[in-house]
Structures are given as structure tokens and as C-alpha cells.
Amino acid sequence: MALSGRLIRSRIKSVKNTKKITKAMELVSAAKMRRTVASALQSRQYAKYAWELLLRLKQSGNEALAAEHPLLVMRPVNKILLIAITSNRGLAGAFNSNVIKKAVEQIKNPYQIARNRSGAVWVEPATPEPQIDFVIVGKRGEGVIRKFTKNIVASFIDFPDVPKFSDAEPLIKLATESYKKGEYDKVALVYTDFVSALVQKPKIRQILPVSEVDIEKTLFPEGESLPEDTAATLDDSAVFEPSVNEIINMAVTRLIESQVYQAVLESSASEHSARMMAMRQATDAATEMIDTLTLVFNQARQASITREISEISAGKAALE
């Protein structure tokens, strides 16, 4: 009993220490999640205004000018740049594996992602097997995706827990400049969309060329849409200062920047939420294990006491 009891007490102490760690990690992740969610909501509102402005300009007789913008031009797809947003750390449940699984699906079936949508019409790719190059955000994604493909053109592994816009600027510049130069015919994001603290969904969204369908899916949750007065066109007598071209260029640029930054924030919020839930489950499991070990310890101690009483009674009986 002495040895067994000592081992059980040591195990209980170890599990209690683990529980303290998981509880602390849960609280830290919850605090980071709240900060990231607040930033994501603010960024989403900014992107909505940029999208509304671009729609109003296109509907006011400037659609031809908007269509000529280099970031709006649709080309036959030969090469695709896929930006996969993962995390630098683990202990986040299925957060990383879901994004990686989504990315690997595109490697195995590149034809599906190579199709472009123009309104309700699908535009087929220029080749049945387009090349997919990757930009990876996070150490976890890079290590796994590199096993499936060598076409990794850049990696970003220094994103903070609560990213700022300046942290995403190099990523945005890489995507937009590559598309403008014609190095890629399509740029898409693979990220985890934050729905709630309990639900996070891995998604793929096209960012270049600008797709109305993908933008509205990214910026507007299910059941939400643009305000009704958005469809109203601007007055013909409206005077633009600076020129319409400059306004369209600024609106498109800001829209793409906000989309990428939005995806980074959504992924960050999803990561902290997934880690919070994983640590909560670990804490609950530790609590159950402590209860079980305590029961085993009490049973072993009771058995030892019963055995000692039996030995004393037997010794007394032998003396009589």
C-alpha cells in the first residue's frame, strides 16, 4: 500500500500541475480571441464600405473603366497562387489540419479551383492541369504542405498572435504585384472563417481577379446582405475629385487589402478559439482523471486498512 499510494499521489500531483497549465492557456487564448474578433469586426466594416463604393461607381456608368483595372481583369488560368493561412503553434485541435486538408485537396484536383466565375457564368481554365504555387503563413502549414508539393514561393512565420495591418502588408504586396505582372492568373486564400467560439470553418476564397460572389461570401455572413440603397446609382451630374480612375484604383486596392487582412484576422481568431476549446477539454479531462485517481487512491487505502485490521484480528485470535 505504501508504494502504491505514493505512486498514485505522485500521479495526482502531476495531473493537477497539468490542469493548472491547461487552464492558464485557456484563459490566455480567450483573451487573445476577444481582441482578434474585435479587430476582425472592425476590418469587415471597412471592407464593406470599400465594396459599396466600388459597386456604386460601376453602376453609375463607370463599369467599363472599372473592368480595365489590372486587378479586375480576368485571364485564362494557367498558374494559380494559393495563400494558405495556418498557425505557428499547435495545441489548437483540428485548426491546422483542416486548412492543410483543404489545400491538399486543391493540389490533387487543381481544375476545380482554376475555374473563374463571371456573374453566373463559369469560365473554364486554359489548361486542364494548371500549376499551383503556394504562399504559406505559419510554421505548421509549411512543414506539412512541403511534403505534397515543392511549389512554395514564400513563407511568413513571424505573424504575431494578434496581427496588425502592417504585419499583413508584405503578403498583400506579394499577391497584388504578382497578379499585376501576369505571373499568376488567379490568387486565392485558404483560411479558417470564425463563425463562433465553437464553430470555425475552413474556406477557399478568390481574391484576384476581384470576384463579387467571393467578396460577398467573405464580408457578409449568411442571412446578411448589402443595404438596399446600395443599388442606387450616383447622379449623372456628380463630379469626382480626384478622377474616377483614381477613385476606382483606390477602392479596388483597399478592398483587396481588407480581404487579405480580414482572412488573417479570421484565422487568428479561429486559432485562439480552437486552442481555447482544446485547453478547456484538456482541463475537463484532467479533472476527471484526478477524480478517478482519487477514488483509486481511497480504495487502495481502504483495502490496506482492512487488511491491517484483519491481520491484527488474526494475530489476536491466534494468541487466544
C-alpha positions, -999 to +999 in steps of 0.1 A: +000+000+000+028+024+009+044+022-026+011+021-045-003+050-025+029+070-031+027+064-069-009+074-070-003+106-050+025+115-074+003+109-104-025+131-089+000+159-082+013+156-118-022+158-133-031+188-111+000+206-124-010+199-159-045+211-152-031+244-140-012+248-172-041+240-195-064+263-175-039+292-179-036+285-216-074+285-220-077+319-203-049+334-224-064+321-256-098+335-246-083+370-241-065+369-274-096+356-292-117+386-279-091+411-291-088+394-326-126+391-330-130+429-322-103+437-349-120+414-374-154+430-370-138+465-375-119+454-406-151+438-421-170+471-418-142+489-436-142+464-464-180+467-468-177+504-473-150+499-500-171+473-517-202+495-517-182+524-532-169+502-560-204+490-568-218+525-569-191+536-592-197+506-616-234+512-616-231+549-623-218+544-659-182+537-650-183+499-653-160+500-684-134+519-665-136+496-636-133+465-658-100+478-672-083+479-638-054+454-637-067+438-606-102+432-621-091+418-655-100+382-658-075+360-677-075+323-688-060+305-658-026+288-663-010+295-629-026+299-595-012+314-563-028+299-533-022+315-499-027+291-470-030+306-435-021+283-407-005+289-372+030+288-358+020+267-328+000+236-321-024+226-293-053+241-313-073+210-321-081+204-358-074+241-367-042+234-388-052+200-401-085+213-416-067+241-435-040+217-447-066+192-458-083+219-479-050+229-495-041+193-503-075+188-520-066+216-544-032+201-552-049+168-561-077+185-581-064+218-594-090+220-622-118+230-597-100+260-583-088+271-617-124+279-629-133+315-628-168+329-623-181+359-642-215+366-628-235+334-632-212+320-659-182+298-653-150+304-673-130+272-679-092+273-673-067+275-702-052+241-692-068+211-675-039+209-650-029+244-640+002+249-618-005+259-582+022+278-562+018+283-525+024+311-501+023+297-465+015+316-434+026+297-403+052+270-395+026+243-391+013+246-426+047+249-443+061+217-427+031+195-439+024+211-473+060+208-483+056+170-482+029+173-510+045+200-532+077+218-538+060+249-553+063+271-522+073+306-533+073+323-499+067+316-462+056+340-434+063+326-400+066+358-379+029+368-376+020+378-340-009+364-321-030+395-327-018+406-362-019+443-373-024+455-408+014+462-411+021+425-405-001+415-435+013+442-459+041+421-473+017+393-480-008+417-497+020+433-518+033+399-530-002+388-541-011+420-559+022+426-576+024+390-589-010+393-604-003+427-620+028+414-636+009+384-651+029+358-631-004+343-619-038+343-634-057+338-602-050+343-565-070+326-537-069+322-500-073+291-478-081+302-443-104+294-414-135+315-410-145+324-375-182+317-370-183+315-332-162+303-303-175+268-310-176+268-348-148+276-373-150+266-410-121+262-434-128+281-466-113+290-500-120+324-514-108+340-546-093+375-542-078+381-576-093+389-600-119+405-578-150+383-576-183+397-565-195+363-552-164+356-532-163+391-517-199+389-506-194+355-491-164+368-472-178+401-460-214+392-454-224+362-432-253+340-441-286+360-440-268+393-443-266+414-475-257+449-488-281+477-478-310+481-502-300+516-512-266+504-524-281+495-558-290+532-563-267+548-589-249+581-584-264+612-600-251+619-636-241+654-625-218+640-598-183+655-600-154+632-590-124+646-573-098+631-579-107+614-612-129+583-614-098+562-624-080+572-592-111+565-570-116+531-586-079+522-582-080+533-545-113+514-539-101+482-555-067+483-538-083+489-504-108+462-510-082+436-517-060+447-488-090+444-464-099+410-478-065+396-471-062+413-437-097+401-429-087+365-437-056+368-414-078+381-386-104+355-390-078+327-390-061+342-359-095+344-341-102+308-351-068+296-339-073+312-304-108+299-302-098+263-312-069+264-287-092+277-260-117+249-266-088+223-268-074+235-235-109+235-219-114+199-229-079+191-216-088+207-183-120+188-181-102+156-188-076+163-161-104+170-136-120+136-145-086+119-142-080+135-108-114+123-096-107+087-109-072+086-093-085+100-060-111+072-060-084+046-067-062+060-040-091+059-014-100+023-024-064+012-021-060+030+013-093+014+025-081-020+013-048-016+031-066-005+063-090-035+061-060-059+055-042-045+085-073-049+108-077-084+095-040-092+103-044-078+138-076-098+144-060-129+131-030-124+154-052-118+184-072-150+176-040-170+174-029-158+208-062-168+224 
